[in-house]
Amino acid sequence: METLNYELIRILVALLGCGAAAYQDYKTSFIDEKIIYIMIAIGLLMNLFPFLIEDNYLIVYALIVSIIILTFGYLFYKKGQLGMGDVLLFVGIQQLLPLAPSSLKLVPAVDVSLIINSIPPENWFLVGYLNIFNHMLFFITIFLVSSFIATLGASLQYAIALLKSTKALKPNKFLGPIALVLALIGSVFLYYQFGVSAASFLFFLLLISSAFFVTFREQILDEIIIRRIPISEIEDEDIFAIDKMPAELVKKYNLQRVLTIAEVKKLQEIEKNEKMHLFPVNKVLPRFGPYILIALLLGILYGNIVDMIAFLR
């Protein structure tokens, strides 16, 4: 079974790199990819040495999981749901920490390897699949925890912005009550599943945050997130609010959500041909880098998602 060599060094590099990326993301909404490439390079070297010396296959599984992250991350990127810097940051963390580190862990681990070791060797395909999953578990943890915290953080950010606004609240009168009822049903289920515990409280917060987003989604988009700006104010990889553009123009110019150089040229054509000078862009979006850093810290201290749930119960 693969183990992490020089674990404390891996943790230190991951925290320093992720910390620098989070700071840049918070300040500028951009992440310097040089930081991430350094993380990836150090991780690759540290994974290569055990392979050459001990026949440790950590590098193989780390590369397989990294390819999976890049594949699905690119799809999220094209949909405007993740920045490419965030995707590469996940790859950097995966290369440095393809398994949950144990050196600084505060709680006991649930040993997933026992399940893998109990499978007969002739079931090599199942063993290989579970090994890949085991090496993906820490990334899944970072992704889920960072998404969870980002949902809570963004809902608080947008709720404060709505309360500070002089405009009246405009809840969705159809979806709002449905979301509230579902949140209440979910809360009852959580109580019977986890009782009064940290887990039920955290999931309750997630349900309330989700209900808030569903109820005020249109108002949040129109009054907080989306800005109609000239082309000169568009930044690389801004997220285009295509839904707010005329459908015929979206189809005619084959507009995409991520505003790359090629997409900005299309907007220049629209400005010239259609006499449109302002374009709807999602400008007030949560900065994901800091949430990834928080999730990484929690993962280092409390392990993967299986360990966390066992601890919270």
Secondary structure, 3 states (H helix, E strand, C coil): CCCCCCHHHHHHHHHHHHHHHHHHHHHHCCCCHHHHHHHHHHHHHHHHHHHHHHCCCHHHHHHHHHHHHHHHHHHHHHCCCCCHHHHHHHHHHHHHCCCCCCCCCCCCCCCCHHHHHCCCCCCHHHHHHHHHHHHHHHHHHHHHHHHHHHHHHHHHHHHHHHHHCCCCCCCCCCHHHHHHHHHHHHHHHHHHHHCCCHHHHHHHHHHHHHHHHHHHHHHHHHHHHEEEECHHHCCCCEEECHHHCCHHHHHHHCCCCEECHHHHHHHHHHHHHHCCCCEEEECCCCCHHHHHHHHHHHHHHHCCHHHHHHHHC
